[in-house]
Amino acid sequence: SSRERSSGPARREASSSRSEDCPFCQIATSETDTEILLSDDQLVCFRDSKPGATHHYLVVPRRHIDNCKALQGDDVSLVEQMEKMGRSILEEKKVCDLNDVRMGFHVPPFSSVPHLHLHTLAPASKMNFRSQLHYGPQSHWFITVSRTLLYGGWKLR
């Protein structure tokens, strides 16, 4: 079935290594001039190069994971940390209404870069029509963190 996930050591080894031609791996290892806004040992956060909202940031794991369909049960805490960093950048940038936010992942084949990245957008209510199509609640190819974890069959907390 198309919903089957690869599992076991082969999947983990393949996703753990840095991908030489992956632009997000290059950003995560400071090989580009992209400004890193927040970072820790697992994640980096930077501005989206094609913003869909006034505030549009990407939170990316340093470890290469292809996309949200490649996540496994032991990645739940990583996804939760991604969401936490997304909220942190909004707080740092003084986004007033943290309830007017869209956070989520594009489902393959609709992800532009084959490296897991959490979109964090605010204010969601001010997104234009095109951005609503890409990131809005009616989009079938953009899923929230909660839906991502439910899709994988994992509990949120």
C-alpha positions as a printed NumPy array, in Angstrom:
array([[ 0.   ,  0.   ,  0.   ],
       [ 1.124,  3.576, -0.573],
       [ 0.806,  4.264,  3.146],
       [ 3.42 ,  1.7  ,  4.139],
       [ 6.515,  3.156,  5.689],
       [ 9.986,  1.872,  5.205],
       [11.304,  0.656,  8.495],
       [14.317, -0.823, 10.116],
       [17.982,  0.064,  9.887],
       [18.037,  0.797,  6.15 ],
       [15.517,  3.607,  6.467],
       [17.203,  5.047,  9.561],
       [20.689,  4.94 ,  8.051],
       [19.49 ,  6.521,  4.819],
       [17.738,  9.375,  6.585],
       [20.375,  9.954,  9.264],
       [23.124, 10.949,  6.913],
       [23.477, 14.358,  5.389],
       [22.451, 14.558,  1.754],
       [25.203, 16.309, -0.236],
       [22.866, 18.006, -2.708],
       [20.097, 18.887, -0.237],
       [19.768, 22.667,  0.188],
       [18.37 , 22.312,  3.715],
       [21.269, 20.066,  4.769],
       [23.582, 22.795,  3.456],
       [21.725, 25.469,  5.444],
       [21.789, 23.302,  8.587],
       [25.574, 22.974,  8.322],
       [26.086, 26.705,  7.621],
       [27.311, 26.129,  4.065],
       [25.103, 28.944,  2.747],
       [24.592, 32.574,  3.678],
       [21.043, 31.875,  4.891],
       [20.506, 33.6  ,  8.227],
       [19.773, 31.082, 10.978],
       [17.272, 32.672, 13.36 ],
       [17.158, 29.902, 15.975],
       [19.051, 26.651, 16.337],
       [19.841, 23.851, 18.724],
       [21.619, 20.512, 18.415],
       [18.721, 18.989, 16.413],
       [17.047, 21.866, 14.546],
       [17.563, 25.114, 12.655],
       [15.02 , 27.827, 11.87 ],
       [15.222, 30.353,  9.041],
       [12.965, 32.543,  6.893],
       [11.156, 30.953,  3.96 ],
       [12.615, 32.286,  0.691],
       [ 9.09 , 32.595, -0.785],
       [ 7.014, 33.808,  2.159],
       [ 3.328, 32.98 ,  2.209],
       [ 2.633, 35.317,  5.152],
       [ 4.15 , 38.317,  6.915],
       [ 5.965, 35.849,  9.171],
       [ 6.933, 32.635,  7.366],
       [ 9.67 , 30.495,  8.87 ],
       [10.913, 26.974,  8.27 ],
       [12.034, 24.667, 11.061],
       [14.313, 21.953,  9.713],
       [15.982, 18.989, 11.423],
       [19.763, 18.857, 11.047],
       [19.398, 15.121, 10.341],
       [18.144, 14.467,  6.822],
       [14.62 , 13.036,  6.809],
       [12.975, 13.061,  3.389],
       [ 9.465, 14.209,  4.376],
       [ 6.597, 13.709,  6.814],
       [ 5.799, 10.276,  5.343],
       [ 9.292,  9.071,  6.295],
       [ 8.748,  9.789, 10.003],
       [ 8.791,  6.886, 12.438],
       [ 7.501,  6.473, 15.972],
       [10.799,  7.542, 17.51 ],
       [10.566, 10.852, 15.603],
       [ 7.539, 12.057, 17.606],
       [ 9.67 , 14.083, 20.029],
       [11.569, 15.625, 17.096],
       [ 8.302, 16.781, 15.501],
       [ 7.144, 18.182, 18.851],
       [10.456, 20.062, 19.193],
       [ 9.989, 21.437, 15.673],
       [ 6.573, 22.779, 16.668],
       [ 8.032, 24.267, 19.867],
       [10.792, 26.047, 17.9  ],
       [ 8.183, 27.358, 15.443],
       [ 6.27 , 28.9  , 18.34 ],
       [ 9.509, 30.263, 19.817],
       [10.421, 32.162, 16.646],
       [ 6.938, 33.701, 16.54 ],
       [ 7.31 , 34.81 , 20.167],
       [10.781, 36.192, 19.448],
       [ 9.422, 38.125, 16.446],
       [ 6.637, 39.465, 18.679],
       [ 3.735, 37.955, 16.759],
       [ 0.826, 39.131, 18.891],
       [-1.845, 36.518, 18.224],
       [-0.376, 33.044, 18.548],
       [-3.821, 31.627, 17.773],
       [-3.674, 33.137, 14.258],
       [-0.946, 30.764, 13.065],
       [-0.642, 27.912, 10.553],
       [ 1.997, 25.285, 11.208],
       [ 2.429, 22.128,  9.211],
       [ 4.079, 20.032,  6.541],
       [ 3.462, 19.536,  2.838],
       [ 2.64 , 15.952,  1.925],
       [ 4.716, 14.44 , -0.904],
       [ 4.757, 14.899, -3.811],
       [ 3.799, 18.502, -2.94 ],
       [ 6.906, 19.356, -0.922],
       [ 9.331, 21.585, -2.799],
       [12.492, 20.402, -1.02 ],
       [12.886, 16.698, -0.145],
       [13.948, 17.394,  3.45 ],
       [11.417, 17.505,  6.287],
       [10.507, 21.12 ,  7.09 ],
       [ 7.812, 22.643,  9.271],
       [ 6.179, 25.749,  7.838],
       [ 5.298, 28.355, 10.474],
       [ 3.097, 31.176,  9.144],
       [ 1.462, 34.193, 10.821],
       [-0.9  , 35.907, 10.721],
       [-2.855, 33.136,  9.021],
       [-5.928, 35.348,  8.664],
       [-3.979, 37.744,  6.414],
       [-2.639, 35.141,  3.976],
       [-3.563, 35.841,  0.358],
       [-5.575, 33.461, -1.835],
       [-2.492, 31.695, -3.217],
       [-1.067, 31.182,  0.269],
       [-4.433, 29.86 ,  1.475],
       [-4.31 , 27.261, -1.31 ],
       [-0.819, 26.171, -0.259],
       [-1.077, 26.439,  3.534],
       [-4.746, 26.929,  4.461],
       [-6.964, 24.516,  6.408],
       [-8.747, 23.441,  3.201],
       [-5.486, 22.355,  1.544],
       [-5.289, 18.594,  1.086],
       [-1.506, 18.646,  0.753],
       [-0.662, 20.705,  3.863],
       [-1.154, 18.929,  7.179],
       [-0.77 , 20.164, 10.741],
       [ 1.598, 18.655, 13.294],
       [-1.35 , 16.919, 14.994],
       [-2.547, 15.406, 11.713],
       [ 1.013, 14.363, 10.863],
       [ 1.326, 12.452, 14.116],
       [-2.176, 10.978, 13.788],
       [-1.4  ,  9.918, 10.209],
       [ 1.561,  8.009, 11.562],
       [-0.6  ,  6.465, 14.276],
       [ 1.395,  8.114, 17.063],
       [ 0.031,  9.885, 20.097],
       [ 0.707, 13.597, 20.248],
       [ 1.944, 13.658, 23.851]])
